[in-house]
Amino acid sequence: MSEYIDKYVSLIMEYFQLCTNSEAIKTSEISNYIIGSGLTALDHIFSLSYSITKDLDASAKYVNRGNSYFHEYLDQLNRTGMIQSVDCTDIVKFVYSKTVSEIYAGKSTSILPLTQKQLISPHIVGTILWCSNTEISCLQRHEIAYLYLLPVLEFVVGSDVSPETLNVISDLQEWNPKMKYEDYVVLLAALVKYMKKITKDKTTIQQQNEAIRETRIYMITNWKHMSLAEIVECEGYKNIGDIILK
């Protein structure tokens, strides 16, 4: 499982490196939407290719190919002055047309299903990288992937930490859709610290889920639509990280 996670994260990092250097993305007024669409497409390519091949190197090859096609398409739109009218659905269809058919070529059409833990990766990645937040730049999102994506995936996919833990972060994102990068990384650091603690304490998944349900009921009752600063003041916390840790 560790090798699967490492390969997955390394591919995400390569994608964000290209996004960070992309003139098309820098130019676009909907860069976060473009980045999110590409991320989803590459995740599907990785999951599909690994389901069929069970070969991480082959899966990485298809993802890298999709990554290249995605950015080539964007560059072409940018050169022709059409980047502002980009339709991400068209880009994703183009990327799939160049990769998915090749994944199936010469192989059985039957797919070996991934485990449930592997299948939750898109939800985890989508939550942590939070591509809909326009206050977080591409470079900052690259740093988030570098610092926090691997440890979170290792805890949730490769260990015994409930994915429901991410719902606390999702709630805070919903109530603070324009959260600043500086505040968000404090929450993520606290999340990783919390995951280490419950792993060390050998808390069962059932116990975790019960605690998370109680926490979310309290959050919705008392904090809904409050800013992070308001929550800290309301609860008498020392800092934003205490929202996760207390």
C-alpha positions as CSV (number, residue, x, y, z in Angstrom):
1,M,0.0,0.0,0.0
2,S,2.9,2.4,0.8
3,E,4.2,2.1,-2.7
4,Y,0.8,2.8,-4.1
5,I,0.4,5.9,-2.1
6,D,4.0,7.1,-2.8
7,K,3.4,6.7,-6.6
8,Y,0.1,8.5,-6.4
9,V,1.5,11.5,-4.5
10,S,4.5,11.8,-6.8
11,L,2.2,12.0,-9.8
12,I,0.1,14.6,-8.1
13,M,3.3,16.6,-7.4
14,E,4.4,16.4,-11.0
15,Y,1.0,17.6,-12.1
16,F,1.2,20.6,-9.8
17,Q,4.7,21.4,-10.9
18,L,3.5,21.7,-14.5
19,C,0.5,23.7,-13.4
20,T,2.7,26.1,-11.4
21,N,4.8,26.7,-14.5
22,S,1.9,26.9,-17.0
23,E,1.5,30.3,-18.7
24,A,-2.0,29.2,-19.7
25,I,-3.0,28.7,-16.1
26,K,-1.4,31.9,-14.9
27,T,-3.4,33.7,-17.6
28,S,-6.8,32.1,-17.1
29,E,-9.4,33.7,-14.9
30,I,-10.7,30.2,-13.9
31,S,-7.4,28.6,-13.2
32,N,-8.6,26.8,-10.0
33,Y,-11.4,25.2,-11.9
34,I,-9.0,24.1,-14.7
35,I,-6.6,22.7,-12.1
36,G,-9.4,20.8,-10.3
37,S,-10.7,19.4,-13.6
38,G,-7.2,18.1,-14.6
39,L,-6.6,16.7,-11.1
40,T,-9.9,14.7,-11.3
41,A,-9.1,13.4,-14.8
42,L,-5.6,12.2,-13.8
43,D,-7.0,10.6,-10.7
44,H,-9.5,8.6,-12.8
45,I,-6.7,7.6,-15.3
46,F,-4.6,6.3,-12.4
47,S,-7.4,4.4,-10.7
48,L,-8.6,2.9,-14.0
49,S,-5.2,1.9,-15.3
50,Y,-4.2,0.4,-11.9
51,S,-7.5,-1.5,-11.8
52,I,-6.7,-3.1,-15.1
53,T,-2.9,-3.5,-15.0
54,K,-2.1,-3.8,-11.3
55,D,1.2,-2.3,-12.4
56,L,2.2,1.0,-10.8
57,D,4.8,1.9,-13.4
58,A,2.3,1.3,-16.2
59,S,-0.3,3.4,-14.4
60,A,2.3,6.2,-13.9
61,K,3.0,6.1,-17.6
62,Y,-0.6,6.7,-18.5
63,V,-1.0,9.4,-16.0
64,N,2.1,11.2,-17.2
65,R,0.8,10.9,-20.8
66,G,-2.5,12.4,-19.7
67,N,-0.7,15.1,-17.9
68,S,1.2,16.0,-21.0
69,Y,-1.9,16.0,-23.2
70,F,-3.8,18.2,-20.7
71,H,-1.1,20.9,-20.7
72,E,-0.5,20.7,-24.4
73,Y,-4.2,21.4,-24.9
74,L,-4.1,24.4,-22.5
75,D,-1.0,25.8,-24.2
76,Q,-2.7,25.6,-27.6
77,L,-5.7,27.5,-26.2
78,N,-3.4,30.1,-24.7
79,R,-1.5,30.6,-27.9
80,T,-4.7,31.1,-29.9
81,G,-6.1,33.5,-27.3
82,M,-9.0,31.2,-26.3
83,I,-7.9,30.3,-22.8
84,Q,-10.6,32.6,-21.2
85,S,-13.3,30.6,-23.0
86,V,-12.0,27.2,-22.2
87,D,-14.4,24.4,-21.7
88,C,-12.8,21.9,-19.2
89,T,-15.2,19.2,-20.3
90,D,-13.6,19.3,-23.8
91,I,-10.1,19.1,-22.3
92,V,-10.9,16.1,-20.1
93,K,-12.6,14.3,-23.0
94,F,-9.5,15.0,-25.2
95,V,-7.2,13.6,-22.4
96,Y,-9.4,10.5,-22.0
97,S,-9.5,9.9,-25.7
98,K,-5.7,9.8,-25.8
99,T,-5.3,7.6,-22.7
100,V,-8.3,5.4,-21.8
101,S,-8.5,3.6,-25.1
102,E,-4.8,2.7,-24.9
103,I,-5.3,1.4,-21.3
104,Y,-7.9,-1.0,-22.6
105,A,-6.0,-2.0,-25.8
106,G,-5.0,-5.6,-25.9
107,K,-6.3,-6.3,-22.4
108,S,-9.3,-8.0,-20.9
109,T,-12.2,-5.6,-20.4
110,S,-12.8,-7.0,-17.0
111,I,-11.6,-4.7,-14.2
112,L,-10.2,-5.9,-10.9
113,P,-11.8,-3.6,-8.4
114,L,-9.6,-1.6,-6.1
115,T,-10.1,-1.8,-2.4
116,Q,-12.5,0.6,-0.7
117,K,-9.5,2.4,0.8
118,Q,-8.0,3.0,-2.6
119,L,-11.3,4.2,-3.9
120,I,-11.6,7.0,-1.3
121,S,-8.4,8.7,-2.5
122,P,-10.2,11.2,-4.8
123,H,-12.3,12.4,-1.9
124,I,-9.3,12.8,0.3
125,V,-7.2,14.6,-2.3
126,G,-10.1,16.8,-3.3
127,T,-10.6,17.8,0.3
128,I,-7.0,18.5,1.2
129,L,-6.1,20.4,-2.0
130,W,-9.4,22.3,-2.0
131,C,-9.2,23.5,-5.6
132,S,-12.4,25.6,-5.4
133,N,-10.8,28.1,-3.0
134,T,-9.6,31.0,-5.1
135,E,-7.6,32.5,-2.2
136,I,-5.1,29.7,-2.5
137,S,-2.6,30.0,-5.4
138,C,-1.4,27.2,-7.6
139,L,2.1,27.5,-6.0
140,Q,0.5,27.4,-2.5
141,R,-1.6,24.4,-3.4
142,H,1.6,22.7,-4.7
143,E,3.1,23.3,-1.2
144,I,0.0,21.9,0.5
145,A,0.4,18.7,-1.6
146,Y,4.1,18.5,-0.7
147,L,3.6,19.0,3.0
148,Y,0.2,17.4,3.8
149,L,-1.1,15.1,1.1
150,L,1.3,12.2,1.8
151,P,0.8,12.0,5.6
152,V,-3.0,12.3,5.3
153,L,-3.1,9.5,2.7
154,E,-0.8,7.3,4.8
155,F,-3.0,7.7,7.8
156,V,-6.4,7.2,6.1
157,V,-5.5,4.9,3.2
158,G,-2.6,3.0,4.7
159,S,-3.6,2.9,8.3
160,D,-6.6,2.8,10.6
161,V,-7.8,6.4,10.6
162,S,-11.4,6.9,9.6
163,P,-11.9,9.0,6.4
164,E,-14.8,10.6,8.3
165,T,-12.1,12.7,10.0
166,L,-11.9,14.8,6.8
167,N,-15.5,15.8,7.2
168,V,-14.5,18.3,10.0
169,I,-12.2,20.0,7.5
170,S,-15.0,19.9,4.8
171,D,-17.4,21.7,7.2
172,L,-14.9,24.4,7.9
173,Q,-14.2,24.8,4.2
174,E,-18.0,25.2,3.5
175,W,-18.4,27.9,6.2
176,N,-15.2,29.7,5.2
177,P,-15.0,29.3,1.4
178,K,-12.3,32.1,1.0
179,M,-10.1,30.9,3.9
180,K,-6.6,32.3,3.6
181,Y,-3.7,29.9,2.9
182,E,-1.9,30.8,6.1
183,D,-5.0,29.8,8.2
184,Y,-5.7,26.7,6.1
185,V,-2.2,25.2,6.6
186,V,-2.5,25.6,10.4
187,L,-5.7,23.5,10.2
188,L,-4.0,20.9,8.1
189,A,-1.0,20.7,10.4
190,A,-3.4,20.2,13.3
191,L,-5.2,17.5,11.4
192,V,-2.0,15.5,10.9
193,K,-1.2,15.9,14.5
194,Y,-4.7,14.7,15.5
195,M,-4.3,11.7,13.2
196,K,-1.0,10.8,14.8
197,K,-2.6,10.9,18.2
198,I,-5.6,8.7,17.5
199,T,-3.2,6.2,15.7
200,K,-0.9,6.2,18.8
201,D,-3.9,5.8,21.1
202,K,-5.1,2.8,18.9
203,T,-8.6,4.3,18.7
204,T,-10.9,2.1,16.7
205,I,-12.7,3.3,13.6
206,Q,-16.0,3.0,15.4
207,Q,-14.8,5.1,18.3
208,Q,-13.4,7.6,15.8
209,N,-16.7,7.9,13.9
210,E,-18.7,8.3,17.1
211,A,-16.4,11.1,18.3
212,I,-16.5,12.8,14.8
213,R,-20.3,12.7,14.8
214,E,-20.5,14.3,18.2
215,T,-17.9,16.9,17.1
216,R,-19.8,17.8,13.9
217,I,-23.1,18.1,15.8
218,Y,-21.5,20.5,18.2
219,M,-19.9,22.4,15.2
220,I,-23.1,22.7,13.3
221,T,-25.0,23.8,16.4
222,N,-22.5,26.4,17.6
223,W,-20.1,27.3,14.7
224,K,-22.1,27.2,11.5
225,H,-21.1,30.1,9.2
226,M,-18.7,31.5,11.8
227,S,-15.2,32.6,10.7
228,L,-12.2,30.8,12.1
229,A,-11.3,33.8,14.2
230,E,-14.9,33.9,15.6
231,I,-14.7,30.2,16.5
232,V,-11.4,30.7,18.3
233,E,-12.8,33.7,20.3
234,C,-16.1,31.9,21.0
235,E,-14.4,28.8,22.5
236,G,-11.4,30.6,24.1
237,Y,-8.9,28.7,22.0
238,K,-5.3,29.8,21.8
239,N,-5.1,29.4,18.0
240,I,-6.8,28.1,14.9
241,G,-5.2,24.6,15.3
242,D,-7.2,24.1,18.5
243,I,-10.4,23.9,16.4
244,I,-9.1,20.5,15.3
245,L,-7.2,19.4,18.4
246,K,-9.6,20.3,21.2
